Amino acid sequence: MLIKFITRESTNVLKSESFLEITQAGLKEIFQLCQFNASGIDIYLACKQWASQRCATAGIQQTGRAIRKELGEEVISLIRFPAITLDEMSDVVALDDVLTNEEKVSVFRTIIK
């Protein structure tokens, strides 16, 4: 029932205050269980906002490296980067330094194929 709701209301879920309050394990579980009906960039930005808030709460500077650490490798691997457009990748994701250079190249290659 909850999974159906999250799938149906993906965009609203990603923008909700409740989304920002879930644990990292909860975030991972949601992405593993649910088929999000939201764009790749919306998912990425929601995850980035979630991690940024955790950094702010902990008094940590919100750098790309800190955001990556908060998200964790497993959550990063669940973000649908290949669903992000070339413009979104180059104008947003590539500038954030959340992904490594190797990951950025891999995503760019996937997008332009």
N, C-alpha and C positions, 0 to 999 in steps of 0.2 A: 504494500500500500504506500509506504513512504517512498520507495524507489520509484513508483509510478508518478507520485507527486513531484519528486525532484526532476524526473525526466520531463514531465509536462511543463513545469514551471522553472526550468533551468535558469533562464535569464534573471528572473526575480530572486531565485535562491542565491545566485552568485552575487547579487547586489544587496542582499539583506545583511542586517547587523548580526543576525544569528550565524551566518556563514563565517564572519570574522571571529566568532567566539569558539568555533570547533577546535578540537585538538588536531595535531598533525596526524595521528592515527585515524581520526575521524575523516579528515580530508582525504587521506589515502584510500580509506574504505569507500567513500562516496565515489571517487573517480574509478575505483575498480568495479563497483557494482552497478553504477548508473551509466546510461547512455545519455549524455548531456545533449540537450536540444539548444545549444548555444554555439556561437562562433568560436573558433580557436583563439582568437585574440581576446574575446570576452573571458574565456577560461583562464588564459595567461594573466590578464590584468587582475582578475579576481584573486588568483593565487598570489600574485605579487603584492596586492593590497593586504591580503591575509598575513603574509610574511612581514610586510612593512609594519603592520600594527603590532605584531609580536616583537619586532625589534624595538619599536618605540616604547612599548610597555617595559621591556627589559633595559631600557636606557642605552641601547646599542645603535650606533650610526647606521642608517639605512642604505648601505652600499649594496652593489650587486652581489658581492661575495657573501655579505651577511644575509641577504634575502635568500640566496641559494642554500646557505647552511640551514636556515629556518625551514625552508621547503623540504629539504632532504632529497637525496638522489632518487628515491622511489617515486615521490610525488612529481618531481621534474620529468621523470620518464613517462608519467601518465598524462602529461599535458599534450594536447594534440597539436604539436608544432607544425607538422606537415599540412594541417588544415588552415594555417595562417597564410594570408596572401603575401606576395612578394613585397608589396608596398608596406604592409604592416610589419613584416619581418625587418625590412631595412630601416623603416622610420621609427619603430618602437623597440622591438625585441633586441635587435643587434646593438642598439645604443645603451641598453640597460646593464650589460655585463653580468647578467644572471647566468647565461650560458657560457661555456668555455668557447674559445675560438674554434676548436675542432667541432663542437656541437653546432655552432653557427654555420660553418661551412657545410656540414652534413644536412642541416635543415634547408639551406639555400639550394643545395644540389637536388634535394627531394622536391622542393617547390617548383624549380624551373624545368624539371623533367616532363 
